[in-house]
Amino acid sequence: MTSQMDAPVNTDGTISLELTEDERHAVRRLTTTLTANPLALIDGTEWVQQALDLSCELPLRLREALRRFRRHPGAEAVLLVRGLPVDENDLPPTPNVPGSVEKHPTTPAAALALTSLQLGDVTAFRQEKGGALVQNVVPVPGKEDFQGNAGSTTLTMHVENAFHTHRPDYVALLCLRNDHDNVAGLRTASVRTALSLLSPEMRAVLGEPRFITDAPPSFGDSVPSAKPCALLNGAPEDPDIVVDFHATQPQDEVAAAAFRALGDALDQVRRTFILRTGDLAIVDNRLALHGRTAFKPRYDGRDRWLQRTYIHLDARRTRPYREANGNVLS
């Protein structure tokens, strides 16, 4: 039986894997196959199936790390893979338009899809960026203060799509280029490391349906009114967390005190990762929140650029919400 100790665990508790040159070349060979037809559609079922088949040929150490992370996400609930085949010199200018997505295969998008598909099913939401499977996270002029992927201000810590019953199990973020000053950082905070900082009384309140989390503006008016939910769910000694510190509202004073205590605990254990080109961070969206430090975009074509996928572990659970058994939830 594989144990967490078999995974590449660093002294700081993070799980990471640095690809060798041979492994990097092996991944590039697979991306070359996936990008052979530049007019193929990433969102098409044929391309996704081809990517799924090829993902089984990823280097063994990478497949092992991904599979171990599924079962043993560690205390930090983040897996960092370094050295994916992304060459900044080959990249086009960073997009800077609202709703930016990748429609046709590129080397970074192919590498991201291959890796994501070894964890689970790559999915998207119809109301968010049109249901594109590979989404660009880039700063957009005029959106600097926006609490979302188009902004460049500090992004509040959150579970991705915390309001949604079928929020993703994982969020994968591949760095194509960081900001000019190399100060933009991915922030994460795990409930596993924060839990001991909360009193039993606070944990009990957080486990009760005394909080409402609203949908982000990107989902429009089609989302039903939110109902009160708990922020901690599951095993009391190892709970899942569902919270967005920008969109979640406690419904009474006792809940508000517990909400503040949770925020303080998560702040104390928060980590910051400065991603470089070719770094992939996979966040377990059931256990960890993520956010971003502030940076100053220049809109000169070389701004920070990440690509993002959402991953679900159980396709049957979302089948009623995916038309024609596709990858997009409506």
N, C-alpha and C positions, 0 to 999 in steps of 0.2 A: 504494500500500500504506500502511495506517495504521501509524504508529510510536508508541512510548510517548510521544514528545515532543508528540504531538497531544493527549494526555490532559491534564486539569487537574492538573498536578503542582506542589505547593507547594515552597517553598525547603527545607522540612524533610524532603522526600522522600515525604510522604503525597499521596494522590490524593483530591481532594475536588471537589464540585460544589454550589454554592449555587443553589437554584431561584429564578427570578424570580417576581414576583407572578403574572404571566400563566401561567407554567409551573405554579405551585402551584394556580391555579384550574383549569387543564386536568386535572391529576391529580384534583382534587376532583370534577370532572364525571364522571370515570370511576368514582370510588368511589361516587358517588350512584347510578349504574346498578347497581353490584354490591351495594348495600345496599338496593335497592328492596323486596326481599322479606325482611323481618327474620326470617322463620322458615326461610329457606334454610339448608342445612347446608354450612359451609365445607369439610367433609371429603367432601362429595358430588362425584361426577365431573362433574355438570352445572355446579355453581358453579365448579369448578376450570377447566373448559373455557371458561366464559364469561370468567373472569379472564384466561386465556391469550389469548383472542381480543382482549380489550380492552387487554391489555398492549402490543399492537402499535401502539396509539394514544397511548402515553405521549409526552410532549414529546421532540422530536428530540434535544436536547442530552443528556437523561437516557438515552435509548436508546443514543446514541453512547458515553457514558461507561461504561455497563454492558458493551457489546460490547467496547470497548477493554480494559476491566479483565479480561475473560475471557482475552484473548490476552496482555496486558501488565499483570500485577498490580503491577508496580513493586517497588522494594526492600523496602517495608514490607508489601506484600501485603494492604493494607486500602484499601477505597474508602469515603469518607464522603460521604453525600448529605444536605444540609441543606435544611430548608424543606418537608418533606412535610406535607400538610394534616392536622395533628393539633392540635386546639384543647384545651388542658388544661381550659378552662372547661366543655367539653362532655363530659368524661370522667366515668364513674361512679366510685365509690370503688375504690381499688386492691384487687384480690382478695388474700386472705391465707390461702387454704386450700391444702392439699397437692394437687399434681397439677393446678393451675389451667390451663385451656386456653380458647380461644375456639371455641365451637361454631357460633355464628351470626354473620353478617357485621356488622362495624362499620367505620367510616371508617378507623381505623388498621389493622385487619386487612386490609381491602381494599387500602389503599396498600402494605402490606408484601407481599401476594400479587402484586399487579401488578408491582412492581419485581423481586421474586424470580423470577418466571416469565420475565422477559426475560434472565435468566442461564441458567436450566435448569429442571429439573423439581423442584417442591416435594415433598419426601418426609418420611416420619416412620418411627419404629420402633414396632412393635406393643407391645413391652415397656416403652416409655417414654411415659408420659402417655397410654396407651391408643391411641397412633398418631395423635394429633391433629396436624393440619398447622400450625396457628398456636398456639403455646404461650406462656403468660404466665411471665415471669421475675420473681417477686415474693418478698419475704421472708415467711416463715411463722412464727408464734409457736411457740417451742420448738425451732426449727430454726436458731437463730442461728449455731451452730458447724458446721453441715452443709456438707460440701464438695460443693456442687451449687447449682442455681439457686434453691433455697428458702432458702439461707443468707444471712447478712449479714456474716460474717467475711471475711477476705482469701481469695479463691478462687485456689487454686494454678494456675499456668500449665499449660495443656494443649491438645492437639489434641482437638477434639470427637469423642467416641466412638472414641478412638485404638485401642481393642482390636478394633474391628469391621472385618472385611474390606471392608465396603461403607460405611465412614464417609462423611459428607457431604463434598462438594468445597468447599462454602461454608457459612458460618453467617451469617445475616442477623439483626441486632439493631436493632429500632426502639424509640426512647425515647418513651414516652408522658409520663412525668414522672420527674424525678430525685429523689433523697432530699431531705429537708427542708434539710439543711445543704449540699447541693450538693458533697459530697465523694466520693461513689461514682463511681469511674472505671472505664471499660473499659481493661484493660491488654492490649497486644499485643506480640509479639516475633517478628521474622522471622528464619528461618534464613539468608536472603540477606544480612542485615546482620551476623549473628553468625558466619558461616562463616569469615571471615578471622581471627577471634580464636582459632580452633582449630588446633592443630598438625596436620600431615599424619598423624602417628601416631594422634592422637585421632580424627580423621575416619575413619581406616581401621577402628578398633575399633567406632565407632558405626555403621559400615556392615556389621557382622557380626551374625548372629542370636544375640546374647548378652543379650537383654533380654526380660522378660515383662511384659505390660500386662494387668491384670485388668479385668473389666467393672465398671461402677459398680453400687451396690446396686439402682438403679432397674430393672435388667435381670433381677433375680431369679436363680434357679438354673438357668434354661433354657439358659444360655450354656455351650458346651463349654469344657473346661479350655484355658487359653491356652498357646500354643506359643512358644518363643523366636523373636524377630524382631529385625531391625535397626531402628535409629532413624533412619538416613539412607538413603534409597533413590534410585535414578535416576542422573542425570548427576552425576559427582563434583564438577564445578565449579558445579552448580546443583541440588542434591538436594532432594527432598521430605523432610519431617520427620514422624515419627509418635511422639509421646511424651506422657505425662501424668505430671507430676512428683509427683502424689499416688498414682497407681496403677501406675507402671512400676517394676520391680525389676531391677537388673543381676544377672547370674548368677555373676559372679566378681569378683575384686579389680581386675583390669585394666579390666573393663567398668565397675566402680563409679567408678574414677578418671576414665574418659571421660565417664561420666554427670554427675559433678560439674563437669567442665570445660565440658560443654555447658550446664549450668544457669548457671554463672558467665557464660559468653559471652552467653547470652540475657538475663540480668539486666542486663548492660551496655548492651544495645541496646533495652531495654524502653521502650515508649511508653505514656502514659496519656491517654485521651480522656475529658473530662467531657462527656457527652452531654446535650443539652437537648431539650425537647419538639420532635418532628418530625425529629430527627436519625436517620439510618439508617447503621449501620456494617456493612459486609459484609467478612468476614474470609475470606481464601483458606485453607481448612482444610488444604491440602496444604503450605503454606509458612509459615504463621504460627500461633503459639500465642495463646491469649487467657486472660484471668483477670479478677479484679475486686478493687478496693481495698475495705477494710472501711467500713461505715457503720452508723449506729444507727437501726433502724426504730422507729416510734412506734405502728404499728398503729391509726392514726386515719383510715384511708381515703385518705391522701395520701402514702403511702410510694412508694419507687422502683418503677417499673413499666416493664419492657421486654416487647416481644413478639418471638418468635423463630421463624424458619423454617430448615429444612435444605434444601440445594439440591444435586442431583446433575446432572452434565453428561451422563451416558450412561445412559439408561433401559434400554437393551438389556442392559447389564452386570448389572443387578439384577432383570431380568424373572423369573428362576426363583424369586425370593423375594417377589414381589408378587402376591398373589392377584387373579385376574381383571384383571390388568394395571392395578391401582389404584396409589395413591400410598404405600401403607404396606408396609414391609418386615417380614416375619415371621421 
